[in-house]
Amino acid sequence: MIHPHQDIVIVGSGIGGLSTFLYLTESDAFKAGEISICLLAKSTLSTTNTDWAQGGIAAVHAIEDDFEKHVEDTMVAGAHVNDRQVVRKVVEAAPALLNDLIRWGTCFDKNEANDYDLAREGGHSEARIWHAEDQTGHAIQAALMQNATASDNSNILENTLLVDVIKDLNGLFHLQVYDESHKCFFEITTSKLVLATGGVGMLYAKTTNQHVATGDGIFMAQKLGASIENLSYVQFHPTGLVHEGNICFLVSEALRGAGAVLRNQQGEAFMHHYDERLELAPRDIVSRAIITEMNKNGETCVWLDATHLSSEVIDQHFPAIKSQCKALLNIDIAKELIPVVPVQHYSCGGIKVDAFGETNVSGLFAIGEVASTGLHGANRLASNSLLEAIAFAKFATEKRLDKNPEVQSPVPVHFNLECFDINRNQVQNLLSQHAGIIKTTKGLKDALAALQTIKSNAVSVAFNPFNFASGILLEVGILLIEDALRQDQNRGVFYNEDLVNDLVS
Ligand SMILES: Cc1cc2nc3c(=O)[nH]c(=O)nc-3n(C[C@H](O)[C@H](O)[C@H](O)COP(=O)(O)OP(=O)(O)OC[C@H]3O[C@@H](n4cnc5c(N)ncnc54)[C@H](O)[C@@H]3O)c2cc1C
């Protein structure tokens, strides 16, 4: 059993949570035994979107590259809605952060000259993607987990779900937590709470995200009074593999970076009709181009053609894509076309934080995909999200989290946990149909009304984690659609065809 008071509680075991944990365990305050830290993960430690990241993590390294180019690429992808100061801070920190990942044991691929083998992805003007085959996230997750579980005094709790949080009058956070292994609740108080709970993929019928991506951090932060922004800036990945089920396997951008071509049902390459950067245009442009091609002909997918790539390139760089296409659809990607559609992939908005990852609620931090830092603007540049998570873990721990917090006595609080019988599929279908790649004002209003009806008709049931998460999805879905209705301009990933202004991208 852990001590019921912790100085810092981190919720989440992806790159955001674990790198925050590791930076803290390296701090003087922790080494001197002055701060206690606990990390919770609602499933196993490795069940994270981080573990599934394929392409890699962006950082300037090549001689022909420079920070200015990475900054500009990030700003262009984000439709200049980004905070340029934040972009510069993250881009300039990136090489040192990559060194930290390497120091913690991540092995990035090297080339024949024994230098790092950098890939180029959509929207990047230079090759700057550090990768470990096409399983970069898995390599990072494994290294972080190994280090975190090896350190002493660590309180790392798997299958432990944060279900409620209240801030008391003395500024302490009271967490209500569900221990899934023992089917019981317990409470922790903490001075500083770090939400690193990841994305919102489960809001949609088709997503690349893990089942843990149910927007819990957004829900908790909103409840505590934190500002949430741009939740409707949802990035769709252009090339989700077409197969059964809610969670789709992602065919990484890196395959297009290596030369794979998108073709319509007639077998014609079509990206030259939409953008001069062709298959490597930013994801919003590629996704809309695919939807337009599909709509033109009433088709359900387009095709990704990697048949002209050599077997060596496929085997060396894309073993996971090759094996998943074989396992799920019995397709040999060296010889056959891959059926793909755009699927929900990444939440660009989220809990608004400052340059050190702290929200407007003192002591409440948000790190990783759950946060809105200003880095991505209206669209995330590929491979900038793993970078953002470790960058803000570093910024937060260096300046705010490493201080020994003043000890306050807790003021008793009363939790009132509620769980409802929500039809999750209904929520997902409403979001997919009306808050997808191309939106209309009427569709958004209809979806909002339908979600509110589901909420008013919801029947209370005994607590179980699945229903509880469905209730959170409903609340976050409402927030997302309200945000979409507030947007008055089409930019980046956001596109409502009823807005009269031209698309800025
Ligand atoms: C298929 C795929 C490929 C991707 N490829 C890339 C890529 O190549 N490059 C790139 O930069 N980005 C990529 N991304 C995006 C990137 O992986 C994620 O944005 C990033 O890993 C998010 O990290 P995180 O730490 O914020 O969240 P996650 O890694 O998703 O971790 C979330 C954690 O929060 C925990 N959690 C959630 N709610 C609760 C709760 N209530 N109580 C307790 N714990 C909770 C979960 O259990 C989990 O441990 C990809 C994403 C996917 C899905």
The ligand as a Tripos MOL2 file, in Angstrom:
@<TRIPOS>MOLECULE
LIG
   53    58     1     0     0
SMALL
NO_CHARGES

@<TRIPOS>ATOM
      1 C1         -0.7540    4.3240  -33.6970 C.3       1 LIG1
      2 C2         -0.1120    5.6060  -33.2800 C.ar      1 LIG1
      3 C3          1.0630    6.0200  -33.8900 C.ar      1 LIG1
      4 C4          1.6690    7.2080  -33.5150 C.ar      1 LIG1
      5 N1          2.8780    7.5640  -34.0680 N.ar      1 LIG1
      6 C5          3.5250    8.6680  -33.6070 C.ar      1 LIG1
      7 C6          4.8330    8.9900  -34.0730 C.ar      1 LIG1
      8 O1          5.4200    8.2820  -34.8770 O.2       1 LIG1
      9 N2          5.4140   10.1090  -33.5650 N.ar      1 LIG1
     10 C7          4.8130   10.9310  -32.6510 C.ar      1 LIG1
     11 O2          5.4140   11.9290  -32.2350 O.2       1 LIG1
     12 N3          3.5830   10.6210  -32.1800 N.ar      1 LIG1
     13 C8          2.9400    9.5220  -32.6320 C.ar      1 LIG1
     14 N4          1.7010    9.2120  -32.1380 N.ar      1 LIG1
     15 C9          1.1240   10.0510  -31.0790 C.3       1 LIG1
     16 C10         1.8460    9.7580  -29.7690 C.3       1 LIG1
     17 O3          2.1040    8.3770  -29.6720 O.3       1 LIG1
     18 C11         1.0180   10.1790  -28.5840 C.3       1 LIG1
     19 O4          0.5530   11.4920  -28.7520 O.3       1 LIG1
     20 C12         1.8580   10.1390  -27.3030 C.3       1 LIG1
     21 O5          2.4660    8.8870  -27.1770 O.3       1 LIG1
     22 C13         0.9770   10.4210  -26.1180 C.3       1 LIG1
     23 O6          1.7230   10.1820  -24.9690 O.3       1 LIG1
     24 P1          1.0550   10.4720  -23.5590 P.3       1 LIG1
     25 O7          2.0790   10.1630  -22.5390 O.co2     1 LIG1
     26 O8          0.4600   11.8280  -23.5760 O.co2     1 LIG1
     27 O9         -0.1840    9.4610  -23.4970 O.3       1 LIG1
     28 P2         -0.2380    7.8700  -23.6430 P.3       1 LIG1
     29 O10         1.0370    7.3430  -24.1270 O.co2     1 LIG1
     30 O11        -1.4480    7.5290  -24.4150 O.co2     1 LIG1
     31 O12        -0.4560    7.3840  -22.1420 O.3       1 LIG1
     32 C14        -1.6750    7.6670  -21.4720 C.3       1 LIG1
     33 C15        -1.6090    7.0530  -20.0860 C.3       1 LIG1
     34 O13        -2.6390    7.6020  -19.2730 O.3       1 LIG1
     35 C16        -3.2350    6.5540  -18.5200 C.3       1 LIG1
     36 N5         -4.5690    6.9780  -18.0970 N.ar      1 LIG1
     37 C17        -5.5500    7.5570  -18.8360 C.ar      1 LIG1
     38 N6         -6.6080    7.8260  -18.0570 N.ar      1 LIG1
     39 C18        -6.2990    7.4110  -16.8010 C.ar      1 LIG1
     40 C19        -6.9870    7.4070  -15.5530 C.ar      1 LIG1
     41 N7         -8.2330    7.8900  -15.4060 N.pl3     1 LIG1
     42 N8         -6.3640    6.8690  -14.4600 N.ar      1 LIG1
     43 C20        -5.1160    6.3520  -14.5770 C.ar      1 LIG1
     44 N9         -4.4140    6.3430  -15.7370 N.ar      1 LIG1
     45 C21        -5.0050    6.8690  -16.8240 C.ar      1 LIG1
     46 C22        -3.2160    5.3810  -19.4680 C.3       1 LIG1
     47 O14        -3.4130    4.1870  -18.7700 O.3       1 LIG1
     48 C23        -1.8070    5.5440  -20.0410 C.3       1 LIG1
     49 O15        -0.8810    4.9950  -19.1500 O.3       1 LIG1
     50 C24         1.0710    8.0200  -32.5230 C.ar      1 LIG1
     51 C25        -0.1200    7.6120  -31.9110 C.ar      1 LIG1
     52 C26        -0.7050    6.4080  -32.2860 C.ar      1 LIG1
     53 C27        -1.9630    5.9880  -31.6170 C.3       1 LIG1
@<TRIPOS>BOND
     1     1     2 1
     2     2     3 ar
     3     2    52 ar
     4     3     4 ar
     5     4     5 ar
     6     4    50 ar
     7     5     6 ar
     8     6     7 ar
     9     6    13 1
    10     7     8 2
    11     7     9 ar
    12     9    10 ar
    13    10    11 2
    14    10    12 ar
    15    12    13 ar
    16    13    14 ar
    17    14    15 1
    18    14    50 ar
    19    15    16 1
    20    16    17 1
    21    16    18 1
    22    18    19 1
    23    18    20 1
    24    20    21 1
    25    20    22 1
    26    22    23 1
    27    23    24 1
    28    24    25 2
    29    24    26 1
    30    24    27 1
    31    27    28 1
    32    28    29 2
    33    28    30 1
    34    28    31 1
    35    31    32 1
    36    32    33 1
    37    33    34 1
    38    33    48 1
    39    34    35 1
    40    35    36 1
    41    35    46 1
    42    36    37 ar
    43    36    45 ar
    44    37    38 ar
    45    38    39 ar
    46    39    40 ar
    47    39    45 ar
    48    40    41 1
    49    40    42 ar
    50    42    43 ar
    51    43    44 ar
    52    44    45 ar
    53    46    47 1
    54    46    48 1
    55    48    49 1
    56    50    51 ar
    57    51    52 ar
    58    52    53 1
@<TRIPOS>SUBSTRUCTURE
     1 LIG1         1 GROUP 0 **** ****
